[in-house]
Amino acid sequence: MKIAFLLHNAYGIGGTIRTTFNLAAALADRHDVEIVSMMRHRENPRLTIDPRVTLVPLVDTRPDSADTRNPLYSRAARAFPAAETQHRHYNRLIDVRAEKLLRHHDADVFIGTRPGLNVYLARFGPRRALRIAQEHLSHDRHSRWLRAELAPHYRSLDALVTTTEADAAIYRARMPLAGAHVLAIPNSVPDPLLPPSDGTAKTVAAAGRLSRGKRYDLLIDAFSKVAAEHPDWQLRIYGGGPEHERLAALIGRLGLGDTVHLMGARSPIEPEFAKASVVAVSSDAESFGMTIVEAMRCGVPVVSTDCPLGPAEIIREKADGLLVPVGDANALAQALCELIEDEPGRRRMGTTALHNAARFAPAPIAHRYEQLFAALPQARAKRRERQHRSIAFRVPFRCAPYLTVALRVAIRVRRRMRRTS
């Protein structure tokens, strides 16, 4: 089977890129796999791609490339949805090349990895192939304008795959997709191939983009309470982003300069997690929670806010981690102290986390996709049968007014013929 993924930019760093590379590598054990990157901004990908996976860039956005001199490059995209957050990065040249590639591609399965690319797939993907949309964000994080634009396109696809059961339920309730099968398959995280944490380091780690939604200000506030009782413990926050200066100022105001450290971005993050004994997640919302799984794969228990949508589907409370209310710095501090003060319990949770996280390994996740590929042709056949039955049922009713008029005319004509005879 030939499988093609559509990816925004395979040459950058991000959770969708990582999980796509992971899934593609796992599927490459048994299939011909290709990743189509809508654009490239550098010579080689930042993340390592399995050599068995073919990478196909569509448009070279580097300033000295021939593509940037193409007249279509400076024209706004028309096929890519205007309400999509990445619309400004798209242009007519990408539209045209994506359409040409999809219409003539010989893949058996296409998988889109963001809303705009799913629209490309719905508009241009060959009907003979299976067309699957992935949603790495959540339904509620899309604007209502984008949701309205997506719905008719998503209905023409074979399946919509979310990363959590909770988000799949929201799609079923708020965006009914009569034609598409809606289900959840989580992201995969490979074995980091390094010794797991032994749970003895006096370090709490956190990782992710330094943005407001991640609520690192809440985590720093919580850790000021932890540091008051356990001054020998440190918090290391990995990542970059627009909140860096504000967080650095908060650390200074709270007098935590020797305790809380903004470490900058790290990729891969697993070696840093393996140096910690606890990982903290303080987000207001998560579409999945990749860092939670990455920490667990390193044998580290996680303290996370019980935010929508992912953490509660990953963490098994008091077995491999702890969940606390969203926005509650005191509860977050109390949970961190609970693990800090109970080394045997912390290490036991870490061992359980390592075991439980195996369900997110690429092989079982790839197997779930293979099961989906096998089931969709039959589902497609049943859907067509229902459509045909529906048409057959509706046609007589739609024709009824015309038949009634014709019958009345025939009766009148017959009466006139009788009178004249």
Beta strands, then each sheet from edge to edge (+ up, - down):
strand 1: 2-7
strand 2: 32-40
strand 3: 54-60
strand 4: 109-112
strand 5: 130-135
strand 6: 159-162
strand 7: 181-184
strand 8: 203-207
strand 9: 234-238
strand 10: 260-264
strand 11: 278-281
strand 12: 302-305
strand 13: 321-324
sheet 1: 3+ 2+ 1+ 4+ 5+ 6+ 7+
sheet 2: 10+ 9+ 8+ 11+ 12+ 13+
end
